[in-house]
């Protein structure tokens, strides 16, 4: 490619922060919930690769066509591939776009088209912009892509902390993760956690319906707790909590021991398992339907308070984090109506908000 530098490029990363920075000198952007993507374009040559440097273009032919037609002739862009349904981002639908069959990819591109939201310009023509301050890169991005049409977008951005705080609240209903903060005078730092991400964090009391063994720790170490909530009379799986230290994994096994014996016989999911014997040893992975995740049911009784960022349908979007046991709660207390619901906010308004 005839560019100032060649692919691949490990993108700049973000570290978690509890709050928006109090100091001045920051650029704020909505935190998009999609696939991170770096785009290299040189004339008719185009490469889209993921955060972990894997090629993505074949899964999104509609974006390849749009970038070839409307992106600058020679450029490198950093951004996010997103998919919206019913006025909000839909990560589950986006996940389904990663299909091995070309015929299926073509059909999904027509049925559930994606968009590309650009937030950084790293090269333009013969110019390498990675050492240029964020402030100038933002100006150059808006100038280069300001007239782009859907499915290409430039992310909204602001230097006003009050506006960013408003976005943090209002835009969650559209499926956004939170807010990203970038130092205005900072160059682009590939593969470094040089940005801040401020994400929504909440807690919920969940039924511990089972557990999964830690990798290479079957019989000795707990990997994760299987969480569930009641929807009326039905107990539905909502995700898992993990991220335990090795010592804590061993302790958990002892804490779960009184709830293991005979758990399957009285488990509310037994009927489903009896009807689907192929899942007797595990539930399928949400992200990889062909992968079985070994689990063991527990006698209901344990309630765990967990922290999470937001829901994707009736599941936790990301792995939840264990906070504490709640011996004062019963499984019947663990219902969906405890969860905070944010009303949808139209994505069109987000796309039209240009700082």
GULUM-397729 format. One line per 8 residues: for each residue x, y, z of N, C-alpha, C. Coordinates in steps of 0.02 Angstrom, whole numbers. Each point is the difference from the previous one (the first is absolute). Example, Ala and Ser with C-alpha at 12.3 -4.5 7.8 and 13.67 -1.06 7.14 Angstrom:
! residues 2
660 -284 390 -45 59 0 45 60 0 | -18 53 -36 42 59 3 -39 55 37
//
This chain:
! residues 355
42 -60 0 -42 60 0 44 63 0 | -21 50 -38 38 63 -4 -23 46 56 | 25 -14 60 -17 37 60 63 14 41 | -2 49 46 60 16 40 24 -57 44 | -45 -45 18 19 -60 37 -47 -56 -20 | 22 -61 10 -36 -58 -25 -37 -36 56 | -54 -35 -20 -36 -40 50 41 -61 19 | -17 -29 60 -54 20 45 23 52 51
-47 28 38 15 48 52 -39 -18 62 | 34 -14 55 -34 -13 63 -31 65 25 | -66 4 8 -32 64 17 15 23 71 | -8 66 10 6 28 67 -58 -24 43 | 14 -14 64 -49 -31 44 -19 49 56 | -49 -21 40 -24 41 55 3 -38 65 | 11 36 55 -3 -29 67 -62 26 36 | -26 -41 44 -63 16 33 10 55 52
-48 47 1 0 54 50 -68 2 33 | -2 20 64 -62 3 37 -43 60 -19 | 31 53 -26 -36 62 -13 33 39 -55 | -36 47 -29 29 45 -49 55 41 33 | 53 16 -37 54 41 29 -25 68 22 | 26 24 55 -18 66 26 40 56 -34 | 58 -17 -25 44 51 -30 -23 17 -71 | 29 54 -28 -14 19 -68 48 -36 -47
-12 9 -66 46 -28 -49 -18 -69 -24 | -65 -16 1 -23 -66 -22 -49 5 -57 | 2 -50 -44 -51 -8 -53 -43 -60 20 | -65 10 1 -47 -52 20 -39 -26 -60 | -9 -66 -2 -39 -32 -53 -45 -54 31 | -57 -15 -31 -39 -58 23 41 -64 -9 | -9 -48 45 34 -64 -6 -46 -48 -38 | 19 -15 -61 -42 -42 -43 6 -73 18
-54 -37 -10 -3 -71 18 -1 -40 -65 | 58 -16 -25 4 -37 -63 68 -35 -6 | 24 -5 -62 65 -31 -13 51 56 -16 | 52 5 40 54 47 -15 30 -18 -67 | 13 50 -42 25 -14 -67 47 56 -22 | 57 -20 -29 47 46 -31 -5 -10 -76 | -8 55 -36 -10 -3 -73 61 29 -36 | 29 -39 -45 54 23 -44 -29 4 -71
4 58 -31 -24 8 -68 54 33 -43 | 14 -31 -57 46 28 -49 -28 -13 -69 | -36 51 -26 -34 -9 -64 -53 -55 5 | 6 -51 -41 -48 -56 1 19 -53 51 | 58 7 31 20 -48 52 -30 20 67 | -29 -49 34 -32 14 64 11 -58 47 | 19 16 62 6 -51 52 -35 26 63 | -44 -41 28 -30 14 64 22 -54 48
33 19 55 20 -52 47 -24 18 70 | -6 -52 42 -28 6 67 53 23 50 | -22 9 62 46 18 53 56 -50 7 | -15 -65 -9 51 -51 5 30 -18 -68 | -6 48 -47 35 -1 -65 -27 -52 -49 | -60 -25 11 -30 -47 -47 -40 37 -53 | 2 -24 -63 -37 34 -53 -75 -7 9 | -36 56 -11 -73 1 9 -38 13 -64
33 23 -52 -34 25 -59 -49 -49 -31 | 18 -64 -2 -42 -49 -35 -69 -7 32 | -5 17 65 -64 -6 34 -46 61 -10 | 29 54 -26 -38 62 -6 10 31 -69 | -25 -34 -52 10 25 -69 -33 68 -11 | -55 15 37 -32 65 -9 44 56 25 | 41 -13 51 46 51 24 60 7 -47 | 25 -55 -26 54 4 -48 -19 44 -59
-62 -10 -25 -23 39 -58 -5 74 19 | -28 15 58 -9 70 21 67 34 12 | 48 -35 31 65 30 12 38 12 -64 | -4 -46 -47 33 10 -65 -30 60 -37 | -66 9 8 -34 54 -37 7 68 33 | 2 3 68 -8 64 34 56 19 47 | 43 -46 20 57 19 43 53 35 -42 | 44 40 30 54 31 -38 40 -52 -39
28 22 -56 34 -45 -47 54 -42 34 | 39 32 43 54 -35 36 -3 22 73 | -16 -47 44 -9 20 70 4 -62 45 | 9 13 65 -6 -50 52 -47 28 53 | -53 -37 15 -52 21 46 -4 -49 59 | -16 27 58 -14 -41 59 -73 12 19 | -37 -53 16 -70 9 16 -33 -64 22 | -65 -3 -11 -40 -57 25 -52 -20 -52
-7 -65 -9 -55 -27 -41 -58 -12 47 | -58 29 -16 -59 -6 42 -59 -22 -42 | -50 -27 35 -62 -20 -33 -58 22 44 | -49 33 -30 -57 26 38 -65 -34 -23 | -41 -19 48 -67 -24 -13 -48 34 49 | -56 21 -25 -51 32 42 27 59 41 | 42 39 -32 23 62 32 54 -8 52 | 33 -59 5 54 -9 48 51 -49 -28
60 4 26 52 -46 -22 -17 -71 21 | 15 -47 -44 -18 -70 11 63 -43 -8 | 35 -13 54 63 -37 -4 -13 -73 -18 | -54 -29 23 -15 -70 -16 -9 -9 -75 | -37 47 -32 -9 -4 -72 66 10 -36 | 42 44 27 66 11 -30 43 -63 5 | -4 -35 55 38 -61 9 -18 -52 -53 | -63 -1 -19 -23 -49 -50 28 13 -69
26 62 -10 29 15 -66 66 -37 -13 | 30 -27 52 63 -36 -9 -15 -72 -19 | -20 -9 -62 -20 -66 -24 48 -25 -53 | 18 -65 1 49 -26 -47 -25 -6 -72 | -65 -7 -11 -27 -12 -67 -10 65 -37 | 28 6 -60 -5 61 -40 -72 16 -17 | -41 -51 -13 -70 12 -18 -38 30 59 | 16 -24 60 -32 26 60 23 72 14
64 13 -10 27 67 9 -36 49 -46 | -11 -20 -62 -34 44 -49 -71 13 22 | -35 -51 24 -69 8 22 -5 46 61 | 44 -12 49 -1 41 60 18 73 -14 | 44 10 -49 18 69 -18 -60 38 -26 | -46 -36 -31 -61 32 -26 -52 8 55 | -5 -50 44 -52 1 51 18 42 61 | 63 -2 20 22 37 60 63 39 -17
-5 52 -40 59 39 -19 31 36 60 | 65 8 -3 38 31 54 19 72 -19 | 32 34 47 27 67 -12 70 2 29 | 40 48 -25 66 11 27 3 70 29 | 17 3 65 6 64 34 75 14 9 | 25 51 -34 71 19 4 10 49 57 | 55 -11 37 16 48 54 72 24 -2 | 40 -26 -46 69 24 -5 25 -8 -71
42 48 -20 32 -1 -66 75 -5 12 | 30 -55 -21 70 -15 15 47 12 -58 | -28 3 -60 40 16 -60 -46 28 -53 | 26 47 -39 -37 29 -55 49 16 -55 | -10 -32 -58 48 8 -54 69 -25 22 | 50 44 -5 68 -18 21 15 19 72 | -49 28 36 11 24 68 -13 -55 52 | 48 -10 43 -8 -43 58 -21 45 58
-62 -9 25 -28 45 50 4 -28 71 | 34 -55 9 1 -31 66 34 43 53 | 48 41 -20 34 43 49 -33 69 6 | -53 11 -37 -37 63 4 -45 -1 61 | -7 55 38 -44 1 59 -72 -19 -17 | -35 -31 49 -69 -20 -9 -43 57 -25 | 10 60 25 -40 58 -20 1 10 -76 | 61 -3 -28 7 11 -72 -26 -60 -39
11 -60 25 -25 -59 -35 -76 2 -5 | -33 24 53 -73 7 -2 -21 49 -54 | 34 56 -4 -17 50 -52 10 -29 -70 | 54 -36 -8 14 -29 -66 -51 -54 -17 | -21 -39 49 -51 -52 -11 -65 31 -24 | -23 52 35 -64 32 -19 6 30 -70 | 57 29 -16 10 28 -66 -1 -53 -54 | 32 -58 14 6 -53 -50 -64 -40 -9
-39 -9 54 -59 -43 -3 -65 38 16 | 4 65 8 -59 38 21 -59 -6 -48 | 15 -11 -63 -53 -5 -50 -19 -72 -15 | 27 -47 37 -15 -71 -12 -74 -14 14 | -27 -48 -36 -70 -19 8 -4 -70 30 | -56 -16 33 -9 -67 27 13 -53 -54 | 34 -54 18 12 -25 68 65 24 32 | 31 54 -27 60 27 31 -20 60 43
29 3 60 -16 54 47 63 23 36 | 1 62 20 52 25 46 -31 4 69 | 34 -28 50 -29 0 67 -10 71 26 | -53 12 38 -6 64 35 58 7 49 | 20 62 13 53 13 49 -10 69 29 | 24 8 61 -7 64 35 58 9 48 | 17 63 15 49 14 52 -34 23 64 | -66 2 -1 -40 23 57 -18 -59 46
27 0 60 -13 -55 46 -74 -8 16 | -37 56 5 -71 -4 15 -38 -35 -56 | 19 14 -62 -32 -34 -57 16 -75 3 | 62 -17 16 19 -71 4 -39 -35 55 | -11 34 56 -39 -30 55 -72 -11 -22 | -27 45 -40 -68 -8 -26 -3 -59 -48 | 51 -6 -43 3 -57 -45 2 -66 39 | 38 -1 53 8 -61 40 -67 -27 23
-46 46 16 -67 -20 23 -47 -13 -58 | -5 48 -47 -52 -3 -51 13 -53 -53 | 62 -8 -20 14 -43 -57 2 -74 18 | -4 -17 64 1 -70 19 -60 -37 -30 | -57 34 -4 -60 -33 -28 8 -21 -71 | 50 29 -35 13 -20 -69 49 -57 -4 | 22 -24 58 44 -58 2 74 16 5 | 17 64 14 70 18 7 26 -19 68
66 -15 4 31 -26 61 15 53 52 | 9 62 -21 21 52 46 32 57 -38 | 57 26 26 35 55 -30 75 -15 -1 | 33 21 -54 73 -5 -6 28 70 8 | 56 6 38 34 64 9 71 -6 -26 | 20 49 -44 67 -2 -30 35 67 13 | 63 -1 22 37 62 10 8 37 -67 | -18 64 -2 0 38 -62 69 8 -31
52 3 41 67 13 -26 40 -64 -10 | -31 -57 7 36 -64 -3 4 -27 -71 | 57 -28 -21 4 -35 -64 -35 -67 4 | -8 -33 -57 -29 -67 -1 53 -49 24 | -19 -42 48 48 -46 30 -24 -72 -11 | 22 -32 -54 -22 -68 -16 13 -49 57 | -50 -42 14 5 -55 48 14 24 71 | -13 64 15 8 27 67 -68 21 28
-9 -9 65 -62 23 31 6 74 17 | -9 40 -52 11 72 4 -64 41 2 | -58 -33 2 -64 33 5 -34 -23 64 | -53 33 19 -41 -21 57 -69 -22 -25 | -27 -52 30 -69 -20 -15 -40 3 65 | -55 35 -3 -44 7 58 -63 -38 -18 | -12 -56 34 -55 -45 -18 -53 0 55 | -61 -19 -21 -55 -8 48 12 -61 44
-7 8 65 8 -55 46 -60 -3 48 | -30 -58 5 -58 -9 43 8 -66 37 | -42 -12 48 1 -64 35 -69 -33 -4 | -1 -66 5 -62 -38 0 9 -61 45 | -53 -21 31 -1 -61 40 -24 -57 -44 | 42 -52 -7 -14 -54 -48 0 -68 36 | -42 -44 -26 1 -70 21 64 -32 -28 | 36 -37 41 57 -38 -24 -26 -69 -18
-10 -12 -64 -33 -61 -23 49 -56 -14 | 64 15 -1 50 -50 -14 68 32 -3 | 50 -40 -21 67 28 -8 36 -38 -55 | 53 31 -24 43 -32 -49 69 -9 30 | 33 -54 -20 66 -14 26 51 46 -34 | 52 16 37 56 39 -27 39 -44 -49 | 28 31 -52 39 -38 -49 56 -38 34 | 3 -65 -12 50 -44 30 -7 -3 76
-59 18 26 -10 -2 72 -62 -39 20 | -23 -46 -43 -60 -39 15 9 -39 65 | -48 10 45 1 -35 64 35 38 55 | 35 54 -18 37 37 52 -13 75 -2 | -14 29 -58 -5 72 -7 -63 20 -37 | -37 49 26 -60 26 -33 21 53 -51 | -25 -7 -60 15 50 -52 -46 59 1 | -65 -12 1 -49 54 0 -66 -25 30
-41 46 22 -66 -15 27 -52 14 -53 | -46 -48 -10 -54 8 -48 -57 38 34 | -19 57 -28 -49 45 31 -68 -5 -35 | -52 12 38 -68 -3 -27 -45 50 36 | -55 18 -34 -51 44 29 -68 -28 -18 | -50 14 42 -68 -22 -13 -36 50 -44 | -32 -27 -52 -45 39 -43 -69 -32 10 | -39 28 46 -61 -33 21 19 -63 39
-26 -58 -22 17 -63 33 60 -34 -32 | 25 26 -55 53 -32 -37 68 27 21 | 47 -46 13 68 19 17 42 0 -63 | 28 58 -18 38 6 -62 73 14 14 | 46 -32 -38 71 15 7 14 70 -26 | 40 39 36 15 68 -21 75 11 -12 | 42 -48 16 71 7 -11 40 -33 55 | 63 20 6 44 -28 51 39 56 34
26 -14 59 49 45 30 64 -39 10 | 56 34 -9 65 -33 1 53 47 29 | 61 -4 -27 56 43 21 18 -10 74 | 2 -63 21 22 -15 69 75 -16 1 | 31 14 57 69 -23 8 0 -76 8 | 59 -29 -8 4 -73 5 -19 -23 71 | 22 37 50 -18 -18 69 -75 4 11 | -31 52 -29 -72 8 8 -38 -56 -36
26 -24 -56 -32 -55 -36 -4 -63 43 | 53 -13 38 1 -59 45 -49 10 58 | -3 61 26 -47 15 55 -72 -9 -23 | -14 22 -61 -69 -5 -26 -23 -72 -4 | 45 -45 -16 -19 -71 -5 -26 -24 68 | 30 20 54 -23 -20 67 -66 35 17 | -9 61 -21 -62 37 13 -59 -29 -39 | 14 -28 -59 -53 -28 -41 -16 -73 18
45 -32 36 -7 -72 14 -68 -20 27 | -29 36 49 -65 -22 27 -57 2 -51 | 11 32 -57 -54 9 -50 10 -45 -61 | 49 -45 2 15 -40 -59 -38 -66 -2 | -6 -34 56 -28 -68 1 -74 0 -22 | -15 -41 -50 -68 -7 -24 -29 62 -33 | 43 45 -22 -25 64 -26 -41 -8 -64 | 22 -44 -44 -34 -6 -65 -72 -25 7
-13 -46 47 -66 -30 7 -54 51 16 | 18 52 37 -51 49 19 11 68 -34 | 44 0 -50 17 64 -33 -56 22 -46 | -17 64 -3 -53 23 -45 16 -8 -73 | 64 -10 -17 18 -10 -70 5 -74 -19 | -18 -45 46 5 -72 -13 -43 -21 -59 | -61 27 -4 -45 -20 -53 31 19 -68 | 29 59 -3 31 21 -63 59 -46 -17
41 -16 50 57 -44 -12 -22 -70 -20 | -55 -24 29 -26 -66 -19 -22 0 -73 | -27 57 -22 -23 6 -69 57 13 -49 | 58 21 27 58 14 -42 61 -37 29 | 1 -66 -5 54 -38 31 69 18 -28 | 2 29 -59 65 19 -28 34 54 41 | -39 34 43 28 52 43 9 -23 72 | -5 -65 12 3 -25 68 66 18 35
54 7 -38 64 17 30 16 73 -1 | -42 41 -31 16 70 -3 -49 40 -42 | 0 65 8 -38 45 -41 45 27 -55 | -28 13 -58 39 28 -54 22 71 16 | 57 19 -28 25 67 9 -44 50 -37 | -12 57 32 -40 52 -32 35 27 -62 | 67 4 3 37 30 -56 23 -52 -51 | 4 -63 20 21 -52 -46 -48 -59 7
-54 -1 -41 -52 -51 9 26 -71 -4 | 57 -12 -32 26 -67 -6 41 -23 59 | 11 45 47 43 -16 58 -41 -16 61 | 13 -57 31 -35 -19 61 39 23 61 | -34 28 48 32 23 61 -23 -44 58 | 45 -41 27 -17 -47 53 -22 37 62 | -57 -22 28 -26 33 60 -31 -52 46 | -12 20 61 -31 -44 48 -56 38 35
-61 -27 3 -55 35 32 8 1 76 | -34 47 32 0 6 72 -72 1 26 | -10 -26 60 -64 7 33 -11 75 12 | -58 25 -20 -12 71 6 -3 21 73 | 28 57 14 3 26 68 50 55 8 | 55 -5 -38 51 51 2 -20 61 -42 | 9 59 27 -12 63 -36 65 40 2 | 21 24 -58 61 40 -5 -17 69 -26
29 51 31 -4 67 -28 58 7 -49 | -14 21 -61 51 8 -51 -4 69 -30 | 55 24 -27 0 63 -36 1 -14 -74 | -34 43 -39 -3 -9 -72 -5 69 -32 | 12 3 -66 -5 65 -33 -69 11 -30 | -22 -45 -46 -68 6 -24 -24 -66 -29 | -63 -2 -17 -31 -61 -26 -1 1 -75 | 5 -58 -30 -11 -10 -72 -58 -48 -5
-61 27 -11 -60 -40 4 -11 -20 73 | 0 -65 13 -8 -25 69 63 -34 24 | 57 23 -24 64 -26 22 46 58 18 | 47 -12 45 53 48 13 43 5 -62 | 13 61 -22 39 10 -62 72 -27 9 | 29 11 59 67 -24 14 -2 -44 63 | 56 -33 12 6 -40 61 -11 45 62 | -43 -22 45 -12 38 62 56 -13 49
3 41 53 52 -8 51 -32 -12 69 | 25 -49 35 -27 -18 65 14 56 50 | -52 21 38 9 51 52 -1 -33 69 | -53 -39 14 -6 -32 65 -59 -49 -1 | 0 -45 47 -59 -43 12 -54 41 34 | -63 -16 -14 -57 33 32 -41 -52 38 | 21 -20 60 -39 -50 38 -67 27 23 | -10 66 -3 -64 30 19 -51 -3 -56
21 -24 -59 -45 -4 -58 -16 -72 -16 | -60 -10 -29 -19 -67 -24 -1 1 -76 | 4 -58 -32 -4 0 -73 -62 35 -27 | -56 -5 36 -62 32 -24 7 76 -4 | 49 29 37 11 72 -2 37 22 -63 | 28 -48 -36 44 16 -57 -42 1 -64 | -26 58 -16 -46 7 -57 25 55 -47 | -24 -4 -61 21 50 -50 -23 70 18
-54 6 39 -26 67 14 45 41 46 | 54 -31 27 47 38 40 48 41 -44 | 4 -18 -64 49 31 -44 -23 68 -24 | 48 45 -4 -14 67 -26 -7 -4 -76 | -52 29 -27 -13 0 -72 8 70 -27 | 42 8 -49 10 66 -30 -41 4 -64 | -43 50 -8 -40 5 -61 43 11 -61 | -21 -27 -58 40 8 -61 9 72 -19
56 15 -30 14 66 -26 20 -9 -72 | -31 36 -46 11 -11 -71 73 10 -19 | 28 -48 -37 68 6 -23 8 59 -48 | -53 18 -35 5 54 -48 23 64 35 | -24 12 61 21 60 36 74 -4 19 | 23 -60 17 70 -8 16 43 15 -60 | -18 -28 -58 39 10 -60 -1 74 -22 | -53 35 17 -6 70 -22 32 47 51
25 -26 57 31 42 51 74 4 -16 | 21 54 -29 71 9 -19 30 56 42 | 52 -18 40 32 50 41 49 41 -41
//
